[in-house]
Amino acid sequence: MTGVSVSIASYLCEDIVGLSNFYAEVFDLEEVMDLRSDIFRGLDADGVTIGFSAPVAYEMLGITDWADAKGTTQYLTFEVGSRTEVEQRTQKALELGATLLHDIYETYYGAYQSVLSDPAGNVLRINKFD
């Protein structure tokens, strides 16, 4: 064991409230109220915080060159408890404004998953390893 863990995985987005609400509803996640501010929201995903940072974070982090970056370079995979849950959470995400990018399918490595984009255009997967 290395002692390394992920504490926060963040999205930079225009609408931190709307996008955090989307993920909270799809995955039944609770907000981490101690982190709440005008420029940040965080959701507890079993010990990892999924963060939603306002665009001012580009400047705060010294990464303004990335503010207009295009293309998906990362995505989050949400592990759920059953194949049925993959289907149910995928449907809920679609009802809340997500776009289905790949129908639910069985991967070559034995997972059952869907691939979507959230309302802000970020890619996510809903996954169940068998």
N, C-alpha and C positions, 0 to 999 in steps of 0.2 A: 504494500500500500504506500502511496506517495504522500498522502496528506493533502493532496490538492482536490478541491471541489469547485463546482460552479455555484456562485452565490446569486448572481443576477444575470439574466439574459434579457437585453433590452431592445426595444424597437424605438427608432426615432420617427416621430409622426406628427402630423399637424393637429390631429384631434385625439389627445391623450385620453380624454374622458370617454369618447365614443368607442375607440378601439379597445380600451381596457374593459369597458362594459361588454363588448362583443365576446372577448375571451372569458370573462367572468361568467357570462350566461351559457356559452357553449360547454365549458368544462367545469362549471360549478365551483369556481375559485373565489376565495375570499380576498378582499383588499387588505394590504398591509398598511394600516392607518398611520403608523409611525413614520412612514415614508411619504405620505401624501403632501403635495405642495402644488403651487400654481403651474409648475413645469414638469411634474412627475407623478405617476401613479404606479403602484406595484401590486401584483397579485401573487399569493402564496401557492406554488405548485409543488406541494410536498417537500418543502425545504429549499426550493430554488425559487427566487423571486423573478417573475416575468415583469419587466419594467417597460414603461411607456414614457419616453422623454420628448418634451417639446423641442422644436427646431433650435431654440436658443442653446441647446446642449452642444451643437456643432461648434459654436464659438467657445463655450465653457470648457470643452475638452481639447480645444486647439486643433480641430479637424475640419475647419471650414472648407478645405479643398474637396471634401467628400459630400458636401451639402447637396450637390446636384448629381451625385452618382446615380447611374441607371443600371438596372439588371440585378438579379437575385444572386447574392454571394453566400447567403446563409438562409437557413429555415429551421423552424422548430418542429420536432416530432413529439406528439402527445401520445403517450402510451396509455391505453385504456384496458379494462378488465375482460372484455369479450368481443367476439365478432359482432354480436348484436349491438353492443355499445358503439363500435365503429360506425355502424349504420345509423344508429339513433343520433349520435353527435354530429355526423356528417349532415344529416337532414336538418338538424337544428342550426348548424352553421349556415347552410343554404338559406334557411328561412330568415336568418339575421343579416343576410347580404353577402355571404361568401360566394365564390365562383368555383365550381368543380373543374379541376384541371385534368384529373385522371379518375375515371370510374373506380369504384372500390374493386380491388383485385388482390390476388395472392401473388406475392413477390417470389422471386427465385430463391430467396433466403428464408422463406417460411413465414413471412408476416402477411397479415391481412390488413390492407390500408386503403385510405383515400388520400388524394392530394388536392388541396384547395388553395385559393388565394383569399385572404381576409378582405374586408371592405376597403382597406388602404392599399391593397395590392401585394402584401407580403405572403409568401408561400408558407404553408404549413401542411403537416401530415397528421392524420389520425390513424393510429397503428395498434395492432394486437399481434404480439409474437405468440405462436402456438408452441 
